[in-house]
Amino acid sequence: MAILPIYTYGAEVLKKTAKPVKAVSDELRELIDDMFETMYQANGIGLAAPQVGVSLRLLVADISMIEEYAETAPMVIINPQILSTRGEATMEEGCLSIPGVRETVTRPKLITLKYRDENFEEHIEEIDGLMSRVIQHELDHLNGELFVEKLDSKTRRDLKEELEAIKRGDVEAEYELAEK
Ligand SMILES: [Zn+2]
């Protein structure tokens, strides 16, 4: 397994619409393992493939380090599609691709998600709580969107300098960042 450098705000790969995964190959399994290792090393709870420079519709999530969710199994999510949503929830979010920035974002509370797992088996599941939040955030990455784009214009203005600095590569994190 390997720890992969994380692409940050401004990187082209984070602006692209990622391509569907066609099959689970050994190469893809290795990427999944590397993504988990990279996420754990960075103390993240979710990571999308574009964040490690791979433009595929794949994400991993593990929220079990949070006490309340200790029993929640890690998830490998391939080609996700939100079929429906319910409710609304407001939560603070951060992103490994935007080190140091945390802001409150409102999103649907519950999602009905169609996806394939690491064996390429299809599932349709209702997902609530923090896992719903993480999946929605990571799914945005597959569509070239970042959570800071969901913020109101004032908050975005306040963040402008910080984001510009990240874009320039003028940023530090406790994990490896991809070179600009
Ligand atoms: Zn993110």
Backbone and ligand atoms as CSV (ligand in chain L), in Angstrom:
chain,resi,resn,atom,element,x,y,z
A,1,MET,N,N,0.837,-1.195,0.000
A,1,MET,CA,C,0.000,0.000,0.000
A,1,MET,C,C,0.877,1.253,0.000
A,2,ALA,N,N,0.281,2.299,-0.439
A,2,ALA,CA,C,1.048,3.544,-0.548
A,2,ALA,C,C,0.185,4.722,-0.145
A,3,ILE,N,N,0.850,5.699,0.436
A,3,ILE,CA,C,0.149,6.947,0.727
A,3,ILE,C,C,0.305,7.857,-0.495
A,4,LEU,N,N,-0.814,8.335,-0.985
A,4,LEU,CA,C,-0.812,9.142,-2.203
A,4,LEU,C,C,-0.886,10.628,-1.840
A,5,PRO,N,N,-0.204,11.471,-2.611
A,5,PRO,CA,C,-0.328,12.913,-2.352
A,5,PRO,C,C,-1.738,13.410,-2.692
A,6,ILE,N,N,-2.225,14.352,-1.924
A,6,ILE,CA,C,-3.583,14.867,-2.098
A,6,ILE,C,C,-3.561,16.168,-2.905
A,7,TYR,N,N,-4.388,16.202,-3.938
A,7,TYR,CA,C,-4.512,17.390,-4.795
A,7,TYR,C,C,-5.336,18.440,-4.080
A,8,THR,N,N,-4.923,19.681,-4.213
A,8,THR,CA,C,-5.585,20.755,-3.473
A,8,THR,C,C,-6.309,21.732,-4.394
A,9,TYR,N,N,-7.091,22.554,-3.755
A,9,TYR,CA,C,-7.898,23.597,-4.399
A,9,TYR,C,C,-7.150,24.240,-5.563
A,10,GLY,N,N,-7.802,24.283,-6.700
A,10,GLY,CA,C,-7.167,24.877,-7.881
A,10,GLY,C,C,-6.685,23.824,-8.873
A,11,ALA,N,N,-6.462,22.585,-8.405
A,11,ALA,CA,C,-5.974,21.521,-9.289
A,11,ALA,C,C,-7.048,21.168,-10.324
A,12,GLU,N,N,-6.621,20.975,-11.574
A,12,GLU,CA,C,-7.563,20.672,-12.669
A,12,GLU,C,C,-8.390,19.425,-12.391
A,13,VAL,N,N,-7.758,18.401,-11.813
A,13,VAL,CA,C,-8.456,17.119,-11.598
A,13,VAL,C,C,-9.668,17.290,-10.666
A,14,LEU,N,N,-9.629,18.311,-9.818
A,14,LEU,CA,C,-10.746,18.546,-8.886
A,14,LEU,C,C,-11.896,19.302,-9.544
A,15,LYS,N,N,-11.679,19.776,-10.775
A,15,LYS,CA,C,-12.730,20.541,-11.469
A,15,LYS,C,C,-13.451,19.685,-12.505
A,16,LYS,N,N,-12.901,18.496,-12.757
A,16,LYS,CA,C,-13.451,17.644,-13.823
A,16,LYS,C,C,-14.594,16.771,-13.333
A,17,THR,N,N,-15.472,16.384,-14.265
A,17,THR,CA,C,-16.469,15.357,-13.976
A,17,THR,C,C,-15.766,14.004,-14.144
A,18,ALA,N,N,-15.746,13.221,-13.076
A,18,ALA,CA,C,-15.017,11.950,-13.112
A,18,ALA,C,C,-15.782,10.911,-13.947
A,19,LYS,N,N,-15.031,9.969,-14.486
A,19,LYS,CA,C,-15.598,8.927,-15.358
A,19,LYS,C,C,-16.081,7.719,-14.537
A,20,PRO,N,N,-17.188,7.100,-14.992
A,20,PRO,CA,C,-17.655,5.898,-14.284
A,20,PRO,C,C,-16.606,4.783,-14.308
A,21,VAL,N,N,-16.611,3.981,-13.256
A,21,VAL,CA,C,-15.746,2.802,-13.184
A,21,VAL,C,C,-16.459,1.684,-13.950
A,22,LYS,N,N,-15.721,0.993,-14.825
A,22,LYS,CA,C,-16.366,-0.044,-15.663
A,22,LYS,C,C,-16.290,-1.429,-15.028
A,23,ALA,N,N,-15.249,-1.677,-14.263
A,23,ALA,CA,C,-15.074,-2.979,-13.616
A,23,ALA,C,C,-14.072,-2.815,-12.486
A,24,VAL,N,N,-14.095,-3.768,-11.558
A,24,VAL,CA,C,-13.115,-3.731,-10.470
A,24,VAL,C,C,-11.921,-4.615,-10.845
A,25,SER,N,N,-10.818,-3.985,-11.184
A,25,SER,CA,C,-9.586,-4.699,-11.552
A,25,SER,C,C,-8.660,-4.744,-10.338
A,26,ASP,N,N,-7.566,-5.484,-10.470
A,26,ASP,CA,C,-6.567,-5.500,-9.392
A,26,ASP,C,C,-6.020,-4.100,-9.154
A,27,GLU,N,N,-5.877,-3.391,-10.260
A,27,GLU,CA,C,-5.361,-2.017,-10.174
A,27,GLU,C,C,-6.314,-1.134,-9.365
A,28,LEU,N,N,-7.608,-1.320,-9.603
A,28,LEU,CA,C,-8.593,-0.511,-8.877
A,28,LEU,C,C,-8.598,-0.890,-7.393
A,29,ARG,N,N,-8.463,-2.214,-7.123
A,29,ARG,CA,C,-8.404,-2.660,-5.708
A,29,ARG,C,C,-7.229,-2.026,-4.995
A,30,GLU,N,N,-6.111,-1.939,-5.708
A,30,GLU,CA,C,-4.928,-1.322,-5.121
A,30,GLU,C,C,-5.178,0.173,-4.853
A,31,LEU,N,N,-5.852,0.818,-5.788
A,31,LEU,CA,C,-6.182,2.241,-5.603
A,31,LEU,C,C,-7.079,2.418,-4.374
A,32,ILE,N,N,-8.054,1.510,-4.213
A,32,ILE,CA,C,-8.965,1.594,-3.055
A,32,ILE,C,C,-8.165,1.461,-1.754
A,33,ASP,N,N,-7.262,0.470,-1.698
A,33,ASP,CA,C,-6.423,0.289,-0.499
A,33,ASP,C,C,-5.587,1.543,-0.228
A,34,ASP,N,N,-5.006,2.077,-1.285
A,34,ASP,CA,C,-4.170,3.273,-1.139
A,34,ASP,C,C,-5.002,4.469,-0.677
A,35,MET,N,N,-6.222,4.554,-1.176
A,35,MET,CA,C,-7.085,5.673,-0.762
A,35,MET,C,C,-7.425,5.587,0.721
A,36,PHE,N,N,-7.725,4.359,1.191
A,36,PHE,CA,C,-7.993,4.208,2.635
A,36,PHE,C,C,-6.759,4.607,3.438
A,37,GLU,N,N,-5.599,4.105,3.024
A,37,GLU,CA,C,-4.377,4.405,3.782
A,37,GLU,C,C,-4.095,5.911,3.785
A,38,THR,N,N,-4.300,6.537,2.645
A,38,THR,CA,C,-4.072,7.979,2.514
A,38,THR,C,C,-5.036,8.758,3.412
A,39,MET,N,N,-6.298,8.323,3.395
A,39,MET,CA,C,-7.322,9.002,4.209
A,39,MET,C,C,-7.012,8.860,5.701
A,40,TYR,N,N,-6.656,7.645,6.128
A,40,TYR,CA,C,-6.362,7.431,7.557
A,40,TYR,C,C,-5.159,8.259,7.990
A,41,GLN,N,N,-4.147,8.272,7.140
A,41,GLN,CA,C,-2.919,8.997,7.484
A,41,GLN,C,C,-3.202,10.490,7.635
A,42,ALA,N,N,-4.179,10.988,6.880
A,42,ALA,CA,C,-4.515,12.414,6.920
A,42,ALA,C,C,-5.623,12.706,7.928
A,43,ASN,N,N,-6.031,11.683,8.687
A,43,ASN,CA,C,-7.130,11.830,9.655
A,43,ASN,C,C,-8.432,12.291,9.001
A,44,GLY,N,N,-8.657,11.835,7.784
A,44,GLY,CA,C,-9.900,12.171,7.087
A,44,GLY,C,C,-10.951,11.102,7.322
A,45,ILE,N,N,-12.202,11.446,7.003
A,45,ILE,CA,C,-13.290,10.462,7.132
A,45,ILE,C,C,-13.900,10.137,5.771
A,46,GLY,N,N,-13.424,10.808,4.742
A,46,GLY,CA,C,-13.888,10.516,3.383
A,46,GLY,C,C,-12.845,10.978,2.386
A,47,LEU,N,N,-12.761,10.270,1.269
A,47,LEU,CA,C,-11.799,10.658,0.231
A,47,LEU,C,C,-12.338,10.195,-1.118
A,48,ALA,N,N,-12.309,11.103,-2.083
A,48,ALA,CA,C,-12.773,10.774,-3.434
A,48,ALA,C,C,-11.553,10.615,-4.343
A,49,ALA,N,N,-11.662,9.727,-5.344
A,49,ALA,CA,C,-10.516,9.422,-6.207
A,49,ALA,C,C,-9.885,10.674,-6.844
A,50,PRO,N,N,-10.687,11.666,-7.290
A,50,PRO,CA,C,-10.037,12.854,-7.873
A,50,PRO,C,C,-9.080,13.558,-6.906
A,51,GLN,N,N,-9.309,13.399,-5.602
A,51,GLN,CA,C,-8.429,14.035,-4.619
A,51,GLN,C,C,-7.025,13.429,-4.614
A,52,VAL,N,N,-6.904,12.220,-5.173
A,52,VAL,CA,C,-5.564,11.639,-5.321
A,52,VAL,C,C,-5.187,11.603,-6.802
A,53,GLY,N,N,-5.848,12.446,-7.582
A,53,GLY,CA,C,-5.456,12.643,-8.983
A,53,GLY,C,C,-6.045,11.650,-9.962
A,54,VAL,N,N,-7.028,10.850,-9.529
A,54,VAL,CA,C,-7.619,9.837,-10.404
A,54,VAL,C,C,-9.069,10.221,-10.689
A,55,SER,N,N,-9.368,10.502,-11.957
A,55,SER,CA,C,-10.695,11.009,-12.305
A,55,SER,C,C,-11.683,9.870,-12.564
A,56,LEU,N,N,-11.994,9.148,-11.494
A,56,LEU,CA,C,-12.955,8.038,-11.554
A,56,LEU,C,C,-14.019,8.232,-10.489
A,57,ARG,N,N,-15.215,7.654,-10.762
A,57,ARG,CA,C,-16.332,7.808,-9.814
A,57,ARG,C,C,-16.210,6.768,-8.691
A,58,LEU,N,N,-15.345,7.059,-7.767
A,58,LEU,CA,C,-15.003,6.166,-6.663
A,58,LEU,C,C,-14.712,7.008,-5.435
A,59,LEU,N,N,-15.257,6.577,-4.300
A,59,LEU,CA,C,-14.930,7.256,-3.045
A,59,LEU,C,C,-14.874,6.237,-1.912
A,60,VAL,N,N,-14.151,6.585,-0.870
A,60,VAL,CA,C,-14.107,5.750,0.332
A,60,VAL,C,C,-14.509,6.618,1.519
A,61,ALA,N,N,-15.087,5.973,2.529
A,61,ALA,CA,C,-15.496,6.705,3.727
A,61,ALA,C,C,-15.380,5.786,4.933
A,62,ASP,N,N,-14.943,6.348,6.049
A,62,ASP,CA,C,-14.889,5.606,7.311
A,62,ASP,C,C,-15.047,6.613,8.451
A,63,ILE,N,N,-16.182,6.530,9.120
A,63,ILE,CA,C,-16.463,7.493,10.199
A,63,ILE,C,C,-16.346,6.832,11.578
A,64,SER,N,N,-15.785,5.596,11.604
A,64,SER,CA,C,-15.808,4.829,12.854
A,64,SER,C,C,-14.884,5.379,13.941
A,65,MET,N,N,-13.989,6.311,13.582
A,65,MET,CA,C,-13.125,6.906,14.627
A,65,MET,C,C,-13.898,7.912,15.462
A,66,ILE,N,N,-15.098,8.262,15.034
A,66,ILE,CA,C,-15.947,9.142,15.836
A,66,ILE,C,C,-16.817,8.242,16.716
A,67,GLU,N,N,-16.713,8.475,18.031
A,67,GLU,CA,C,-17.284,7.565,19.023
A,67,GLU,C,C,-18.717,7.123,18.703
A,68,GLU,N,N,-19.528,8.098,18.381
A,68,GLU,CA,C,-20.931,7.849,18.088
A,68,GLU,C,C,-21.134,6.875,16.928
A,69,TYR,N,N,-20.136,6.776,16.068
A,69,TYR,CA,C,-20.248,5.954,14.854
A,69,TYR,C,C,-19.262,4.783,14.873
A,70,ALA,N,N,-18.799,4.413,16.060
A,70,ALA,CA,C,-17.769,3.377,16.180
A,70,ALA,C,C,-18.178,2.057,15.509
A,71,GLU,N,N,-19.482,1.796,15.446
A,71,GLU,CA,C,-19.968,0.537,14.872
A,71,GLU,C,C,-20.198,0.627,13.359
A,72,THR,N,N,-20.046,1.819,12.787
A,72,THR,CA,C,-20.330,1.997,11.355
A,72,THR,C,C,-19.171,1.456,10.516
A,73,ALA,N,N,-19.488,0.562,9.594
A,73,ALA,CA,C,-18.446,-0.052,8.761
A,73,ALA,C,C,-17.938,0.944,7.712
A,74,PRO,N,N,-16.652,0.817,7.343
A,74,PRO,CA,C,-16.132,1.650,6.254
A,74,PRO,C,C,-16.880,1.323,4.953
A,75,MET,N,N,-16.938,2.274,4.053
A,75,MET,CA,C,-17.634,2.037,2.785
A,75,MET,C,C,-16.737,2.344,1.584
A,76,VAL,N,N,-16.852,1.476,0.585
A,76,VAL,CA,C,-16.263,1.736,-0.730
A,76,VAL,C,C,-17.452,1.979,-1.648
A,77,ILE,N,N,-17.480,3.105,-2.302
A,77,ILE,CA,C,-18.637,3.502,-3.100
A,77,ILE,C,C,-18.193,3.813,-4.524
A,78,ILE,N,N,-18.711,3.012,-5.437
A,78,ILE,CA,C,-18.346,3.145,-6.850
A,78,ILE,C,C,-19.588,3.564,-7.637
A,79,ASN,N,N,-19.412,4.481,-8.561
A,79,ASN,CA,C,-20.502,4.974,-9.435
A,79,ASN,C,C,-21.766,5.347,-8.653
A,80,PRO,N,N,-21.638,6.171,-7.628
A,80,PRO,CA,C,-22.808,6.498,-6.812
A,80,PRO,C,C,-23.819,7.380,-7.551
A,81,GLN,N,N,-25.058,7.200,-7.168
A,81,GLN,CA,C,-26.134,7.998,-7.739
A,81,GLN,C,C,-27.153,8.224,-6.627
A,82,ILE,N,N,-27.454,9.474,-6.344
A,82,ILE,CA,C,-28.465,9.772,-5.321
A,82,ILE,C,C,-29.832,9.702,-5.987
A,83,LEU,N,N,-30.661,8.774,-5.532
A,83,LEU,CA,C,-31.981,8.578,-6.147
A,83,LEU,C,C,-32.999,9.554,-5.569
A,84,SER,N,N,-32.900,9.802,-4.255
A,84,SER,CA,C,-33.805,10.779,-3.641
A,84,SER,C,C,-33.185,11.269,-2.345
A,85,THR,N,N,-33.705,12.379,-1.860
A,85,THR,CA,C,-33.192,12.948,-0.610
A,85,THR,C,C,-34.377,13.325,0.269
A,86,ARG,N,N,-34.108,13.430,1.572
A,86,ARG,CA,C,-35.140,13.880,2.505
A,86,ARG,C,C,-34.539,14.778,3.572
A,87,GLY,N,N,-35.294,15.777,3.979
A,87,GLY,CA,C,-34.889,16.630,5.083
A,87,GLY,C,C,-33.736,17.548,4.742
A,88,GLU,N,N,-33.236,18.191,5.780
A,88,GLU,CA,C,-32.149,19.150,5.625
A,88,GLU,C,C,-31.318,19.113,6.898
A,89,ALA,N,N,-30.025,19.211,6.759
A,89,ALA,CA,C,-29.158,19.226,7.931
A,89,ALA,C,C,-28.050,20.241,7.710
A,90,THR,N,N,-27.650,20.872,8.805
A,90,THR,CA,C,-26.574,21.860,8.737
A,90,THR,C,C,-25.415,21.330,9.557
A,91,MET,N,N,-24.246,21.297,8.962
A,91,MET,CA,C,-23.083,20.698,9.615
A,91,MET,C,C,-21.817,21.407,9.148
A,92,GLU,N,N,-20.820,21.411,10.005
A,92,GLU,CA,C,-19.540,21.980,9.610
A,92,GLU,C,C,-18.789,20.955,8.760
A,93,GLU,N,N,-18.174,21.420,7.683
A,93,GLU,CA,C,-17.404,20.533,6.817
A,93,GLU,C,C,-15.984,21.054,6.640
A,94,GLY,N,N,-15.104,20.121,6.403
A,94,GLY,CA,C,-13.747,20.447,5.996
A,94,GLY,C,C,-13.440,19.565,4.800
A,95,CYS,N,N,-12.263,19.739,4.222
A,95,CYS,CA,C,-11.910,18.951,3.042
A,95,CYS,C,C,-10.400,18.801,3.004
A,96,LEU,N,N,-9.925,17.577,2.794
A,96,LEU,CA,C,-8.466,17.358,2.752
A,96,LEU,C,C,-7.825,18.143,1.604
A,97,SER,N,N,-8.618,18.529,0.607
A,97,SER,CA,C,-8.093,19.295,-0.528
A,97,SER,C,C,-8.083,20.801,-0.255
A,98,ILE,N,N,-8.667,21.192,0.878
A,98,ILE,CA,C,-8.702,22.620,1.240
A,98,ILE,C,C,-8.237,22.734,2.698
A,99,PRO,N,N,-6.947,22.467,2.945
A,99,PRO,CA,C,-6.458,22.396,4.328
A,99,PRO,C,C,-6.761,23.676,5.112
A,100,GLY,N,N,-7.223,23.493,6.332
A,100,GLY,CA,C,-7.409,24.627,7.238
A,100,GLY,C,C,-8.749,25.333,7.131
A,101,VAL,N,N,-9.554,24.999,6.142
A,101,VAL,CA,C,-10.834,25.686,5.968
A,101,VAL,C,C,-11.971,24.787,6.459
A,102,ARG,N,N,-12.782,25.337,7.376
A,102,ARG,CA,C,-13.966,24.621,7.849
A,102,ARG,C,C,-15.130,25.606,7.827
A,103,GLU,N,N,-16.228,25.198,7.243
A,103,GLU,CA,C,-17.398,26.077,7.171
A,103,GLU,C,C,-18.668,25.236,7.274
A,104,THR,N,N,-19.739,25.914,7.662
A,104,THR,CA,C,-21.022,25.254,7.831
A,104,THR,C,C,-21.751,25.162,6.479
A,105,VAL,N,N,-22.237,23.974,6.191
A,105,VAL,CA,C,-22.915,23.729,4.913
A,105,VAL,C,C,-24.259,23.037,5.185
A,106,THR,N,N,-25.294,23.480,4.476
A,106,THR,CA,C,-26.603,22.827,4.579
A,106,THR,C,C,-26.785,21.901,3.383
A,107,ARG,N,N,-27.184,20.670,3.690
A,107,ARG,CA,C,-27.412,19.661,2.646
A,107,ARG,C,C,-28.603,18.807,3.055
A,108,PRO,N,N,-29.129,17.996,2.136
A,108,PRO,CA,C,-30.159,17.032,2.536
A,108,PRO,C,C,-29.652,16.148,3.672
A,109,LYS,N,N,-30.568,15.738,4.538
A,109,LYS,CA,C,-30.198,14.936,5.701
A,109,LYS,C,C,-30.031,13.469,5.314
A,110,LEU,N,N,-31.029,12.949,4.644
A,110,LEU,CA,C,-31.041,11.517,4.321
A,110,LEU,C,C,-30.986,11.343,2.806
A,111,ILE,N,N,-30.223,10.364,2.359
A,111,ILE,CA,C,-30.175,10.095,0.916
A,111,ILE,C,C,-30.509,8.633,0.638
A,112,THR,N,N,-31.147,8.404,-0.492
A,112,THR,CA,C,-31.273,7.036,-0.997
A,112,THR,C,C,-30.218,6.927,-2.088
A,113,LEU,N,N,-29.252,6.035,-1.844
A,113,LEU,CA,C,-28.066,5.956,-2.702
A,113,LEU,C,C,-28.010,4.623,-3.433
A,114,LYS,N,N,-27.794,4.731,-4.738
A,114,LYS,CA,C,-27.509,3.544,-5.548
A,114,LYS,C,C,-26.019,3.579,-5.840
A,115,TYR,N,N,-25.340,2.473,-5.591
A,115,TYR,CA,C,-23.892,2.447,-5.821
A,115,TYR,C,C,-23.425,1.016,-5.978
A,116,ARG,N,N,-22.198,0.845,-6.387
A,116,ARG,CA,C,-21.574,-0.480,-6.415
A,116,ARG,C,C,-20.477,-0.532,-5.360
A,117,ASP,N,N,-20.325,-1.701,-4.762
A,117,ASP,CA,C,-19.297,-1.868,-3.724
A,117,ASP,C,C,-17.984,-2.359,-4.351
A,118,GLU,N,N,-17.029,-2.732,-3.493
A,118,GLU,CA,C,-15.693,-3.120,-3.977
A,118,GLU,C,C,-15.720,-4.417,-4.795
A,119,ASN,N,N,-16.829,-5.163,-4.712
A,119,ASN,CA,C,-16.994,-6.360,-5.556
A,119,ASN,C,C,-17.847,-6.068,-6.790
A,120,PHE,N,N,-18.143,-4.803,-6.992
A,120,PHE,CA,C,-18.952,-4.306,-8.103
A,120,PHE,C,C,-20.407,-4.773,-7.997
A,121,GLU,N,N,-20.821,-5.107,-6.787
A,121,GLU,CA,C,-22.221,-5.481,-6.569
A,121,GLU,C,C,-23.043,-4.228,-6.307
A,122,GLU,N,N,-24.237,-4.221,-6.896
A,122,GLU,CA,C,-25.074,-3.031,-6.779
A,122,GLU,C,C,-25.892,-3.042,-5.489
A,123,HIS,N,N,-26.014,-1.882,-4.874
A,123,HIS,CA,C,-26.820,-1.715,-3.658
A,123,HIS,C,C,-27.693,-0.485,-3.816
A,124,ILE,N,N,-28.851,-0.530,-3.167
A,124,ILE,CA,C,-29.640,0.689,-2.990
A,124,ILE,C,C,-29.904,0.784,-1.496
A,125,GLU,N,N,-29.439,1.885,-0.882
A,125,GLU,CA,C,-29.511,2.003,0.575
A,125,GLU,C,C,-29.950,3.397,0.984
A,126,GLU,N,N,-30.669,3.457,2.090
A,126,GLU,CA,C,-30.959,4.755,2.702
A,126,GLU,C,C,-29.840,5.053,3.685
A,127,ILE,N,N,-29.258,6.215,3.577
A,127,ILE,CA,C,-28.139,6.561,4.452
A,127,ILE,C,C,-28.423,7.912,5.108
A,128,ASP,N,N,-28.204,7.937,6.420
A,128,ASP,CA,C,-28.560,9.104,7.230
A,128,ASP,C,C,-27.317,9.559,8.010
A,129,GLY,N,N,-27.455,10.658,8.721
A,129,GLY,CA,C,-26.421,11.086,9.666
A,129,GLY,C,C,-25.125,11.493,8.989
A,130,LEU,N,N,-24.033,11.301,9.716
A,130,LEU,CA,C,-22.728,11.757,9.230
A,130,LEU,C,C,-22.313,11.051,7.933
A,131,MET,N,N,-22.632,9.748,7.806
A,131,MET,CA,C,-22.232,9.032,6.584
A,131,MET,C,C,-22.911,9.639,5.362
A,132,SER,N,N,-24.170,10.041,5.509
A,132,SER,CA,C,-24.887,10.713,4.418
A,132,SER,C,C,-24.149,11.993,4.025
A,133,ARG,N,N,-23.743,12.732,5.025
A,133,ARG,CA,C,-23.015,13.989,4.810
A,133,ARG,C,C,-21.701,13.746,4.068
A,134,VAL,N,N,-20.940,12.763,4.550
A,134,VAL,CA,C,-19.623,12.485,3.944
A,134,VAL,C,C,-19.808,12.070,2.478
A,135,ILE,N,N,-20.768,11.196,2.235
A,135,ILE,CA,C,-20.983,10.719,0.863
A,135,ILE,C,C,-21.390,11.878,-0.051
A,136,GLN,N,N,-22.252,12.751,0.430
A,136,GLN,CA,C,-22.667,13.888,-0.410
A,136,GLN,C,C,-21.486,14.806,-0.724
A,137,HIS,N,N,-20.645,15.032,0.276
A,137,HIS,CA,C,-19.452,15.870,0.063
A,137,HIS,C,C,-18.523,15.210,-0.969
A,138,GLU,N,N,-18.278,13.905,-0.795
A,138,GLU,CA,C,-17.351,13.199,-1.699
A,138,GLU,C,C,-17.939,13.072,-3.098
A,139,LEU,N,N,-19.249,12.867,-3.165
A,139,LEU,CA,C,-19.899,12.754,-4.475
A,139,LEU,C,C,-19.760,14.062,-5.266
A,140,ASP,N,N,-19.803,15.184,-4.574
A,140,ASP,CA,C,-19.569,16.469,-5.243
A,140,ASP,C,C,-18.202,16.481,-5.926
A,141,HIS,N,N,-17.191,15.888,-5.268
A,141,HIS,CA,C,-15.855,15.830,-5.877
A,141,HIS,C,C,-15.899,15.113,-7.225
A,142,LEU,N,N,-16.761,14.115,-7.347
A,142,LEU,CA,C,-16.848,13.352,-8.604
A,142,LEU,C,C,-17.473,14.196,-9.705
A,143,ASN,N,N,-18.156,15.259,-9.309
A,143,ASN,CA,C,-18.773,16.175,-10.269
A,143,ASN,C,C,-17.991,17.482,-10.402
A,144,GLY,N,N,-16.774,17.476,-9.880
A,144,GLY,CA,C,-15.919,18.661,-10.012
A,144,GLY,C,C,-16.316,19.810,-9.113
A,145,GLU,N,N,-17.048,19.492,-8.033
A,145,GLU,CA,C,-17.506,20.565,-7.137
A,145,GLU,C,C,-16.859,20.448,-5.759
A,146,LEU,N,N,-16.633,21.613,-5.144
A,146,LEU,CA,C,-16.050,21.654,-3.802
A,146,LEU,C,C,-17.026,22.326,-2.842
A,147,PHE,N,N,-16.937,21.984,-1.564
A,147,PHE,CA,C,-17.932,22.503,-0.614
A,147,PHE,C,C,-17.906,24.019,-0.487
A,148,VAL,N,N,-16.743,24.621,-0.734
A,148,VAL,CA,C,-16.668,26.085,-0.606
A,148,VAL,C,C,-17.522,26.794,-1.665
A,149,GLU,N,N,-17.835,26.065,-2.743
A,149,GLU,CA,C,-18.685,26.652,-3.786
A,149,GLU,C,C,-20.156,26.702,-3.356
A,150,LYS,N,N,-20.480,26.035,-2.268
A,150,LYS,CA,C,-21.854,26.023,-1.770
A,150,LYS,C,C,-22.113,27.138,-0.754
A,151,LEU,N,N,-21.068,27.844,-0.374
A,151,LEU,CA,C,-21.203,28.849,0.676
A,151,LEU,C,C,-21.798,30.136,0.115
A,152,ASP,N,N,-22.374,30.936,0.996
A,152,ASP,CA,C,-22.940,32.201,0.532
A,152,ASP,C,C,-21.811,33.143,0.106
A,153,SER,N,N,-22.183,34.176,-0.652
A,153,SER,CA,C,-21.159,35.014,-1.283
A,153,SER,C,C,-20.287,35.741,-0.259
A,154,LYS,N,N,-20.856,36.110,0.884
A,154,LYS,CA,C,-20.057,36.800,1.895
A,154,LYS,C,C,-18.971,35.874,2.447
A,155,THR,N,N,-19.374,34.648,2.825
A,155,THR,CA,C,-18.405,33.690,3.372
A,155,THR,C,C,-17.325,33.392,2.329
A,156,ARG,N,N,-17.739,33.287,1.084
A,156,ARG,CA,C,-16.770,33.013,0.019
A,156,ARG,C,C,-15.792,34.170,-0.136
A,157,ARG,N,N,-16.314,35.383,-0.007
A,157,ARG,CA,C,-15.437,36.566,-0.096
A,157,ARG,C,C,-14.414,36.536,1.040
A,158,ASP,N,N,-14.899,36.202,2.235
A,158,ASP,CA,C,-14.007,36.152,3.404
A,158,ASP,C,C,-12.910,35.091,3.229
A,159,LEU,N,N,-13.213,34.068,2.469
A,159,LEU,CA,C,-12.256,32.960,2.296
A,159,LEU,C,C,-11.321,33.178,1.108
A,160,LYS,N,N,-11.608,34.198,0.324
A,160,LYS,CA,C,-10.934,34.358,-0.965
A,160,LYS,C,C,-9.410,34.286,-0.857
A,161,GLU,N,N,-8.860,35.059,0.090
A,161,GLU,CA,C,-7.396,35.103,0.209
A,161,GLU,C,C,-6.812,33.748,0.569
A,162,GLU,N,N,-7.491,33.102,1.514
A,162,GLU,CA,C,-7.034,31.787,1.959
A,162,GLU,C,C,-7.055,30.782,0.794
A,163,LEU,N,N,-8.126,30.843,0.018
A,163,LEU,CA,C,-8.257,29.940,-1.130
A,163,LEU,C,C,-7.226,30.258,-2.210
A,164,GLU,N,N,-6.982,31.540,-2.432
A,164,GLU,CA,C,-5.970,31.934,-3.418
A,164,GLU,C,C,-4.593,31.422,-3.005
A,165,ALA,N,N,-4.324,31.475,-1.685
A,165,ALA,CA,C,-3.032,30.983,-1.177
A,165,ALA,C,C,-2.902,29.482,-1.441
A,166,ILE,N,N,-3.991,28.738,-1.208
A,166,ILE,CA,C,-3.954,27.287,-1.458
A,166,ILE,C,C,-3.706,27.035,-2.948
A,167,LYS,N,N,-4.373,27.820,-3.781
A,167,LYS,CA,C,-4.230,27.705,-5.235
A,167,LYS,C,C,-2.764,27.882,-5.660
A,168,ARG,N,N,-2.093,28.828,-5.017
A,168,ARG,CA,C,-0.678,29.092,-5.331
A,168,ARG,C,C,0.248,28.013,-4.778
A,169,GLY,N,N,-0.276,27.180,-3.898
A,169,GLY,CA,C,0.564,26.178,-3.259
A,169,GLY,C,C,1.161,26.687,-1.960
A,170,ASP,N,N,0.691,27.837,-1.533
A,170,ASP,CA,C,1.179,28.467,-0.310
A,170,ASP,C,C,0.357,27.947,0.866
A,171,VAL,N,N,0.519,26.672,1.173
A,171,VAL,CA,C,-0.297,26.010,2.185
A,171,VAL,C,C,0.477,24.828,2.762
A,172,GLU,N,N,0.202,24.555,4.028
A,172,GLU,CA,C,0.831,23.394,4.649
A,172,GLU,C,C,-0.216,22.493,5.256
A,173,ALA,N,N,0.083,21.209,5.300
A,173,ALA,CA,C,-0.826,20.261,5.941
A,173,ALA,C,C,0.032,19.186,6.593
A,174,GLU,N,N,-0.595,18.414,7.477
A,174,GLU,CA,C,0.148,17.345,8.145
A,174,GLU,C,C,0.159,16.070,7.312
A,175,TYR,N,N,-0.142,16.221,6.034
A,175,TYR,CA,C,-0.095,15.087,5.112
A,175,TYR,C,C,0.460,15.606,3.787
A,176,GLU,N,N,0.807,14.653,2.921
A,176,GLU,CA,C,1.493,15.038,1.696
A,176,GLU,C,C,0.527,15.633,0.669
A,177,LEU,N,N,0.919,16.789,0.129
A,177,LEU,CA,C,0.096,17.445,-0.890
A,177,LEU,C,C,0.757,17.273,-2.255
A,178,ALA,N,N,-0.054,17.152,-3.279
A,178,ALA,CA,C,0.467,17.049,-4.647
A,178,ALA,C,C,1.097,18.393,-5.018
A,179,GLU,N,N,2.142,18.342,-5.819
A,179,GLU,CA,C,2.806,19.589,-6.226
A,179,GLU,C,C,1.934,20.361,-7.193
A,180,LYS,N,N,2.057,21.670,-7.112
A,180,LYS,CA,C,1.277,22.542,-8.013
A,180,LYS,C,C,2.001,22.667,-9.338
L,1,ZN,ZN,ZN,-13.470,17.160,0.069
